[in-house]
Amino acid sequence: MGAVTFLTIILVTLLGHRSSALEFEECASAPQLGVYVASSSNCSKYIYCAGPGSFEAECLDGHYYDEKLERCLDRKLVSRCRDPVGITTKSPSMVKKPAQKAEPLAITLRLLPNAGPCYPYMVCYEGAGLAKACTPAHLVSCNRMQTRENIINCQEGVYGFMPHPRNCAYFYYCSSGSKLVHRCHLNYTWHYERRSCVQQSERMCYSEQLRLIRNKIGKANRT
């Protein structure tokens, strides 16, 4: 009984610290919880407003957040941050940051440094994605590093990306037994080894590889 009480005190303390640390002025004008808003101080940043679970994220280098489209775009296409004389102004923090090499439409699993009983994470799709958070019961799964192995079966306790078995333009995100389907942008396909959307010229479809394997097995059985 004493151990349970002690654990409860720890969780309440951590949750309280998280609530006080995550407050954004931009969220005060948000129409509802669970929406993304642009940062008022940095064009490349955006905020997910979810009360105590709110957090700030940043687009890839050279991209700004477009609040109307709710996604990161090339900074030249974002009108609210366009300089009238054609010179793009970067914030000091952005100038100091080295340019990061990233593939177009890269999809990543990002751990966010928030206080709490278990670190929340975000599935990022073109700079804006789905906010997720593990419960204390999933603490082990939450802290475990994601392997590079392809997930084929979406089972309980499994978190990660899965290729679509029939259509190369689609892919799944598996969250402990629940599959959420996503689609790559037009003329992009899901590369099942890189686990990201790539151009047609770089395609590597899981469905095509699966078909080749089945054909080989069929030929072997006939001989």
C-alpha positions in Angstrom: 0.0 0.0 0.0 2.9 2.4 0.9 4.6 1.7 -2.4 1.4 2.5 -4.4 1.0 5.8 -2.5 4.6 6.7 -3.1 4.2 5.9 -6.9 1.0 8.0 -7.0 2.8 11.0 -5.4 5.7 10.7 -8.0 3.2 10.6 -10.9 1.2 13.6 -9.7 4.4 15.6 -9.1 5.7 14.9 -12.6 2.3 15.7 -14.2 2.1 18.9 -12.3 5.6 19.9 -13.6 4.6 19.1 -17.1 1.4 21.3 -16.9 3.3 24.3 -15.6 6.1 24.0 -18.2 3.9 23.9 -21.4 2.0 27.1 -21.8 2.0 29.0 -25.2 0.3 32.4 -25.8 -0.6 31.3 -29.3 -2.9 28.6 -27.9 -5.1 31.2 -26.1 -6.7 32.1 -29.5 -6.9 28.5 -30.8 -10.5 27.6 -31.7 -10.3 24.3 -29.9 -7.9 21.7 -28.4 -6.0 19.4 -30.7 -5.2 21.9 -33.4 -1.9 23.3 -34.8 -1.1 27.0 -34.8 1.8 29.0 -36.1 4.4 30.3 -33.8 4.3 34.1 -33.5 8.0 34.4 -32.8 9.5 32.0 -35.5 8.1 31.3 -39.0 9.6 27.8 -39.0 7.9 26.7 -35.8 4.4 25.6 -35.0 2.6 24.6 -31.8 0.2 21.8 -31.1 -2.4 23.1 -28.7 -3.6 20.4 -26.2 -3.8 22.1 -22.9 -1.1 20.8 -20.5 0.0 18.5 -23.4 0.8 21.4 -25.8 4.2 21.4 -27.4 6.3 23.3 -30.0 7.9 21.7 -33.0 10.0 22.9 -35.9 9.9 22.4 -39.7 12.9 21.1 -41.7 15.6 23.7 -42.6 14.4 26.0 -45.4 10.7 25.4 -44.6 8.1 27.6 -42.9 4.8 26.6 -41.3 1.7 27.5 -43.3 -1.3 27.8 -40.9 -3.9 27.7 -43.6 -2.7 24.4 -45.1 -1.5 23.1 -41.7 1.8 21.9 -43.0 5.4 22.9 -43.6 6.2 24.4 -47.0 9.2 25.9 -48.8 9.7 29.3 -47.1 9.2 31.1 -50.5 5.6 29.8 -50.6 4.5 31.0 -47.2 3.1 34.5 -47.7 2.8 35.5 -44.0 6.6 35.3 -43.6 7.6 36.7 -47.0 9.8 39.8 -46.8 8.4 42.8 -48.8 11.8 43.5 -50.4 12.4 39.8 -51.2 15.0 39.2 -48.5 14.1 36.4 -46.1 15.0 37.2 -42.5 15.9 34.3 -40.2 15.7 34.4 -36.5 19.1 34.2 -34.7 18.3 30.7 -33.5 17.8 29.6 -37.1 21.0 31.2 -38.3 23.1 29.4 -35.7 21.6 26.1 -36.6 23.5 24.0 -39.1 21.5 22.9 -42.2 20.1 19.4 -41.7 20.1 16.9 -44.6 16.7 15.3 -44.9 14.8 13.5 -47.6 11.6 15.1 -49.0 8.5 14.1 -47.2 10.6 12.2 -44.6 8.5 10.6 -41.8 10.2 10.3 -38.4 9.3 9.2 -34.9 10.4 12.1 -32.8 10.7 12.0 -29.0 9.8 15.4 -27.4 11.6 16.5 -24.2 8.5 17.0 -22.0 8.3 16.3 -18.3 5.9 13.6 -17.2 5.7 9.9 -16.3 6.5 9.0 -19.9 7.8 11.1 -22.7 5.3 11.9 -25.4 6.2 11.5 -29.0 5.0 12.7 -32.4 4.6 11.0 -35.7 5.7 13.7 -38.1 4.3 13.9 -41.7 5.6 16.8 -43.7 6.4 18.7 -40.6 2.9 18.3 -39.0 1.7 15.1 -37.5 0.0 13.2 -34.8 0.7 13.8 -31.1 1.0 10.6 -29.1 1.7 9.9 -25.5 2.4 6.6 -23.7 0.7 5.8 -20.4 2.7 4.6 -17.4 1.8 1.1 -18.4 3.6 1.5 -21.7 6.7 3.1 -20.1 9.0 0.3 -21.5 7.7 0.6 -25.0 7.9 4.4 -24.9 11.6 4.5 -23.9 12.7 1.7 -26.1 14.6 2.7 -29.3 12.7 1.9 -32.4 14.4 -0.8 -34.5 14.9 -0.6 -38.3 13.1 -3.8 -38.9 10.0 -3.7 -41.0 6.8 -4.3 -39.0 4.5 -6.7 -40.7 2.0 -7.6 -38.0 0.4 -4.8 -36.0 0.1 -6.3 -32.5 -0.3 -5.0 -29.0 2.9 -3.4 -27.8 4.2 -2.6 -31.3 4.7 1.0 -32.4 6.0 1.9 -35.9 5.4 2.2 -39.6 4.1 -0.7 -41.8 4.0 -1.0 -45.6 0.7 -1.4 -47.3 0.4 -5.0 -48.7 -1.3 -3.9 -51.9 -0.8 -0.2 -52.7 2.6 1.4 -52.7 1.2 4.9 -52.3 -0.2 4.0 -48.8 1.4 3.0 -45.5 0.3 2.4 -42.0 1.3 3.6 -38.6 0.9 0.8 -36.0 0.1 1.9 -32.4 -0.2 -1.1 -30.1 -2.7 -3.1 -32.3 -4.4 -0.1 -34.0 -3.5 0.8 -37.6 -3.8 4.3 -39.0 -3.6 4.5 -42.7 -1.6 7.4 -44.4 -1.1 8.3 -48.1 2.0 9.7 -49.7 1.8 12.9 -51.7 0.9 12.7 -55.4 3.7 11.0 -57.5 5.4 9.8 -54.3 5.4 6.2 -53.0 6.3 4.5 -49.7 9.8 3.1 -49.6 9.5 0.2 -47.2 13.2 0.1 -46.3 13.7 3.8 -45.7 10.2 4.1 -44.2 9.5 7.4 -46.0 7.7 8.7 -49.0 10.1 9.0 -52.0 9.8 10.0 -55.7 8.7 7.4 -58.2 12.3 7.0 -59.5 13.4 5.8 -56.1 10.4 3.5 -55.4 10.8 0.3 -53.5 7.3 -1.2 -53.0 6.7 -3.9 -50.4 3.8 -5.1 -52.5 6.0 -5.6 -55.5 8.7 -7.4 -53.5 6.0 -9.6 -52.0 4.7 -10.5 -55.5 8.3 -11.4 -56.6 8.8 -13.7 -53.6 5.4 -15.4 -54.2 6.3 -15.9 -57.9 9.6 -17.5 -57.0 8.0 -19.8 -54.5 5.4 -20.8 -57.1 8.0 -21.6 -59.7 10.0 -23.6 -57.2 6.9 -25.7 -56.4 6.2 -26.4 -60.1 9.7 -27.7 -60.8 
